[in-house]
C-alpha cells in the first residue's frame, strides 16, 4: 500500500485550507450583496425624494395658477366711504329708508 505524504495531518490541513477559502469567498460575496442592496435602497430613497419635490413644485404652481387675485384695498375703502355717505344722507333725511336700502344694495353688488 502506498501512502501519500502528510497522512491524516495533511488531510486535515487541506480540509482547513478549503474550508477557509470557502468561508472567505462566501463572506466576500455576502458583503458584496449587502453593499448592492444598500446602494439600491439609497437609489430608491433618492428617487422618492425627487418625485416628492416634483409633486410639491407642481402643487405650488397649480395653487398659484388658480388662486383668485387679491381684492384691491382701495376699492374696499371707497365702498366703506360710499356707504358712510349714504348713511349720513339717510340720517339727514335726504334719503328714505327704501332709497337708502336700494342704494346700499346696489353698492354691495346685490
C-alpha positions, 0 to 999 in steps of 0.5 A, spaced: 500 500 500 502 506 498 501 512 502 501 519 500 505 524 504 502 528 510 497 522 512 491 524 516 495 531 518 495 533 511 488 531 510 486 535 515 490 541 513 487 541 506 480 540 509 482 547 513 485 550 507 478 549 503 474 550 508 477 557 509 477 559 502 470 557 502 468 561 508 472 567 505 469 567 498 462 566 501 463 572 506 466 576 500 460 575 496 455 576 502 458 583 503 458 584 496 450 583 496 449 587 502 453 593 499 448 592 492 442 592 496 444 598 500 446 602 494 439 600 491 435 602 497 439 609 497 437 609 489 430 608 491 430 613 497 433 618 492 428 617 487 422 618 492 425 624 494 425 627 487 418 625 485 416 628 492 419 635 490 416 634 483 409 633 486 410 639 491 413 644 485 407 642 481 402 643 487 405 650 488 404 652 481 397 649 480 395 653 487 398 659 484 395 658 477 388 658 480 388 662 486 383 668 485 387 675 485 387 679 491 381 684 492 384 691 491 384 695 498 382 701 495 376 699 492 374 696 499 375 703 502 371 707 497 365 702 498 366 703 506 366 711 504 360 710 499 356 707 504 358 712 510 355 717 505 349 714 504 348 713 511 349 720 513 344 722 507 339 717 510 340 720 517 339 727 514 333 725 511 335 726 504 334 719 503 328 714 505 329 708 508 327 704 501 332 709 497 337 708 502 336 700 502 336 700 494 342 704 494 346 700 499 344 694 495 346 696 489 353 698 492 354 691 495 353 688 488 346 685 490 
